[in-house]
Amino acid sequence: MLELTVLGSGTSMGVPTLTCHCRVCSSKDPRDNRMRPSVLLVHGGQTAVIDTAPDFRLQALRVGLERLDAILFTHAHADHILGFDDIRPYNLRQQSPLPVYASLETIATLKHTFAYVFDGAPVISTIPRVTLHPINGPFEVIGTRIVPIPARHGDIGVLGFRFGSAAYLTDFSVLPGDSKPLLAGLDDLVLDALRDEPHPMHQTVEQALALIHELQPRRAWFTHIAHELPHSETNARLIAAGFPHVALAYDGLHFEVRV
């Protein structure tokens, strides 16, 4: 079995959001505290993270992440890549570069944003050491077959990932028809559901529920959650609406995945 842990379930500004004192940002429920979106996959003693959020260092400390064997990127927006420099301790401890899997567009942005990692200039201190692997179809990491799931995030292409009986699709507004058969027969689907109000780059709760109804996973978990959705109240609303198998993800959510 593969183990999945949600490292961060929040939107790009995190929850609590700076300067905001709404009821969710002021909530005492720890599940309303949401770091930027990322998940950890563990299989056979090996580990991979999907995205290195700005909170990656704190996320890794929180779960006691002692080893990292691969990084998968969904896309190159700041809330998904800005923790990239914090992989250096794993390079030092493991004495090896880390494999990075991403689209060509994401790799280009990584090379631009973190030019000091890729420009080949002499260094006198530590920098992240990686090997880049462009994604052009299914691939294998940590002994697990990974199937990329193309989606649209507003006007850019992004990737979700399927691994065994689960899939992770953060940050998307449209799932193309060709991608939907790749998500058949899921036990768990973790997917974008930002808020109730429409957004040009993210799914609403209503849109996410429509997709869940179409794909029919056994369970579904919302992620990339904004501060408009209180955890307990939204879960109660989902149950009342006839979706007892759907809930908000939260930082620290952990479940097993058949692979």
C-alpha positions as CSV (number, residue, x, y, z in Angstrom):
1,M,0.0,0.0,0.0
2,L,1.0,3.6,-0.7
3,E,0.5,6.2,2.0
4,L,-0.7,9.7,1.2
5,T,-0.5,12.6,3.6
6,V,-1.8,16.0,2.8
7,L,1.0,18.5,3.7
8,G,-1.1,21.6,2.7
9,S,-4.7,22.0,1.8
10,G,-4.9,25.8,1.5
11,T,-5.1,28.3,-1.3
12,S,-2.1,30.4,-2.5
13,M,-2.2,32.9,0.4
14,G,-2.8,30.2,3.0
15,V,-5.3,30.2,5.8
16,P,-5.2,32.2,8.0
17,T,-4.6,34.8,5.4
18,L,-2.4,37.8,6.4
19,T,-4.5,40.8,7.6
20,C,-7.7,38.8,7.6
21,H,-9.8,38.2,10.7
22,C,-12.8,36.4,9.2
23,R,-14.3,33.5,11.2
24,V,-12.2,30.9,9.3
25,C,-8.9,32.8,9.7
26,S,-9.8,33.3,13.4
27,S,-11.0,29.7,13.9
28,K,-9.8,27.6,16.7
29,D,-10.3,24.4,14.7
30,P,-6.8,23.3,13.6
31,R,-8.3,21.9,10.4
32,D,-9.0,25.5,9.4
33,N,-5.3,26.2,9.4
34,R,-4.2,25.5,5.8
35,M,-0.7,25.7,4.4
36,R,-0.1,25.9,0.7
37,P,-1.1,22.8,-1.4
38,S,1.2,19.8,-1.4
39,V,1.0,16.0,-0.7
40,L,3.5,13.4,0.4
41,L,3.5,9.9,-1.0
42,V,5.3,7.1,0.8
43,H,5.7,3.6,-0.7
44,G,8.2,0.8,0.2
45,G,10.2,3.1,2.4
46,Q,10.6,5.7,-0.4
47,T,9.0,9.1,-0.5
48,A,7.9,11.7,-3.1
49,V,6.3,15.1,-2.8
50,I,3.9,16.7,-5.2
51,D,4.9,20.3,-5.4
52,T,7.3,22.2,-3.1
53,A,5.1,24.9,-1.6
54,P,6.5,28.0,0.2
55,D,5.7,26.1,3.4
56,F,7.6,23.0,2.4
57,R,10.2,23.3,5.2
58,L,7.5,23.6,7.9
59,Q,5.5,20.8,6.3
60,A,8.5,18.5,6.2
61,L,9.3,19.2,9.8
62,R,5.7,18.6,10.9
63,V,5.6,15.1,9.4
64,G,9.2,14.3,10.3
65,L,10.3,13.8,6.7
66,E,13.8,12.3,7.0
67,R,14.2,11.3,3.3
68,L,13.1,12.5,0.0
69,D,13.4,10.4,-3.2
70,A,11.5,12.4,-5.9
71,I,9.6,15.6,-6.6
72,L,6.6,15.9,-8.9
73,F,5.4,19.3,-10.0
74,T,1.8,20.1,-11.1
75,H,2.7,23.5,-12.5
76,A,5.0,26.4,-11.8
77,H,2.9,29.0,-9.9
78,A,4.6,30.5,-6.9
79,D,2.6,28.6,-4.3
80,H,3.7,25.3,-5.8
81,I,7.5,25.9,-6.4
82,L,8.9,28.4,-3.9
83,G,10.0,25.8,-1.4
84,F,12.3,24.3,-4.0
85,D,15.5,25.6,-2.3
86,D,14.6,23.8,0.9
87,I,15.4,20.4,-0.6
88,R,19.1,21.1,0.1
89,P,19.3,19.2,3.4
90,Y,18.1,16.0,1.5
91,N,20.8,16.5,-1.0
92,L,23.4,16.8,1.8
93,R,22.1,13.8,3.8
94,Q,21.5,11.5,0.9
95,Q,24.6,12.6,-1.1
96,S,22.7,12.6,-4.4
97,P,20.7,14.8,-6.7
98,L,16.9,14.5,-6.5
99,P,14.9,13.5,-9.6
100,V,12.3,16.1,-10.6
101,Y,9.4,15.3,-12.8
102,A,7.5,18.1,-14.5
103,S,6.2,19.4,-17.8
104,L,8.5,21.2,-20.2
105,E,6.8,24.5,-19.3
106,T,7.3,24.0,-15.6
107,I,10.9,23.0,-16.1
108,A,11.5,26.3,-18.1
109,T,10.0,28.3,-15.2
110,L,12.1,26.5,-12.6
111,K,15.2,27.2,-14.6
112,H,14.3,30.9,-14.8
113,T,13.1,31.3,-11.2
114,F,16.0,29.3,-9.7
115,A,18.6,30.3,-12.2
116,Y,21.4,29.9,-9.7
117,V,20.6,26.1,-9.6
118,F,20.8,25.6,-13.3
119,D,23.3,28.2,-14.7
120,G,26.4,26.1,-14.2
121,A,28.2,28.9,-12.4
122,P,30.7,27.9,-9.8
123,V,29.3,27.9,-6.3
124,I,30.9,28.2,-2.9
125,S,27.8,27.2,-0.9
126,T,25.0,24.6,-1.2
127,I,22.4,24.7,-3.9
128,P,19.7,22.2,-4.8
129,R,21.0,19.3,-6.9
130,V,18.4,17.7,-9.2
131,T,18.0,15.7,-12.3
132,L,15.2,16.9,-14.6
133,H,12.7,14.5,-16.2
134,P,10.2,16.0,-18.6
135,I,6.8,14.3,-18.3
136,N,5.5,13.0,-21.6
137,G,3.5,10.0,-20.4
138,P,3.3,7.6,-17.5
139,F,6.4,7.1,-15.5
140,E,7.6,5.3,-12.3
141,V,8.8,6.8,-9.0
142,I,9.1,5.2,-5.6
143,G,8.1,1.8,-7.1
144,T,4.8,3.3,-8.3
145,R,3.4,3.9,-11.7
146,I,2.3,7.5,-12.1
147,V,-0.2,8.6,-14.7
148,P,-0.2,12.3,-15.6
149,I,-3.7,13.8,-15.9
150,P,-3.7,16.9,-18.2
151,A,-6.0,19.7,-17.0
152,R,-6.5,23.5,-17.5
153,H,-5.9,26.1,-14.8
154,G,-7.4,29.1,-16.4
155,D,-5.3,29.7,-19.5
156,I,-2.4,27.4,-18.6
157,G,-2.0,23.7,-18.8
158,V,-1.4,21.8,-15.5
159,L,-0.9,18.2,-14.5
160,G,-2.7,16.1,-12.0
161,F,-1.4,12.6,-11.1
162,R,-3.0,9.2,-10.6
163,F,-1.2,6.6,-8.6
164,G,-3.0,3.3,-8.1
165,S,-6.5,3.8,-6.8
166,A,-6.1,7.5,-6.0
167,A,-5.5,10.7,-7.9
168,Y,-4.5,14.3,-7.0
169,L,-5.7,17.2,-9.0
170,T,-5.0,20.6,-7.4
171,D,-5.3,24.0,-9.2
172,F,-7.6,23.4,-12.2
173,S,-10.7,24.9,-13.6
174,V,-11.4,22.5,-16.5
175,L,-10.8,18.8,-16.9
176,P,-10.7,17.9,-20.6
177,G,-12.8,15.0,-21.8
178,D,-9.7,13.0,-22.7
179,S,-8.5,13.0,-19.1
180,K,-11.7,11.7,-17.5
181,P,-11.2,8.0,-18.5
182,L,-7.8,8.2,-16.7
183,L,-9.8,8.7,-13.5
184,A,-12.1,5.7,-13.6
185,G,-12.5,3.4,-10.7
186,L,-10.9,5.6,-8.0
187,D,-11.1,4.9,-4.3
188,D,-9.9,8.5,-3.5
189,L,-9.9,11.7,-5.5
190,V,-8.3,14.8,-4.1
191,L,-9.4,17.8,-6.2
192,D,-9.5,21.5,-6.4
193,A,-12.6,23.2,-4.8
194,L,-11.6,26.7,-3.9
195,R,-14.9,28.2,-2.7
196,D,-18.5,28.7,-3.6
197,E,-18.0,32.0,-5.6
198,P,-16.8,31.4,-9.2
199,H,-13.1,31.9,-10.0
200,P,-11.6,31.9,-13.5
201,M,-8.8,29.5,-12.5
202,H,-10.3,27.1,-10.0
203,Q,-13.3,24.9,-9.5
204,T,-16.1,26.0,-7.2
205,V,-17.7,23.6,-4.7
206,E,-20.6,23.1,-7.1
207,Q,-18.4,22.4,-10.0
208,A,-16.3,19.9,-8.0
209,L,-19.4,18.1,-6.9
210,A,-20.6,17.8,-10.5
211,L,-17.3,16.3,-11.5
212,I,-17.4,13.9,-8.6
213,H,-20.9,12.8,-9.6
214,E,-19.5,12.1,-13.1
215,L,-16.3,10.3,-12.1
216,Q,-17.9,8.4,-9.2
217,P,-14.8,7.9,-6.9
218,R,-15.6,6.1,-3.6
219,R,-14.3,9.1,-1.6
220,A,-13.4,12.6,-2.6
221,W,-11.4,15.3,-0.8
222,F,-11.4,19.0,-1.6
223,T,-8.1,20.9,-1.5
224,H,-6.7,24.3,-2.4
225,I,-9.4,25.6,0.0
226,A,-9.9,29.3,0.5
227,H,-10.9,31.0,3.8
228,E,-14.6,31.2,2.7
229,L,-15.1,27.5,3.6
230,P,-15.1,26.6,7.3
231,H,-14.1,23.0,7.8
232,S,-16.8,21.5,10.0
233,E,-19.7,23.6,8.6
234,T,-18.8,22.8,5.0
235,N,-18.5,19.1,5.7
236,A,-22.0,19.1,7.4
237,R,-23.3,21.0,4.3
238,L,-21.9,18.3,2.0
239,I,-23.5,15.5,4.0
240,A,-26.9,17.3,4.0
241,A,-26.6,17.8,0.2
242,G,-26.3,14.0,-0.3
243,F,-22.5,13.8,-0.5
244,P,-21.5,11.8,2.6
245,H,-18.4,10.5,0.8
246,V,-17.1,14.0,0.1
247,A,-15.2,16.2,2.6
248,L,-12.7,18.9,2.9
249,A,-9.1,17.7,3.1
250,Y,-7.0,19.2,5.9
251,D,-3.3,19.5,6.7
252,G,-2.3,16.1,8.1
253,L,-5.0,14.0,6.4
254,H,-3.6,10.6,5.9
255,F,-4.9,7.5,4.1
256,E,-3.7,4.4,2.3
257,V,-3.9,3.8,-1.4
258,R,-4.0,0.5,-3.3
259,V,-1.2,0.4,-6.0
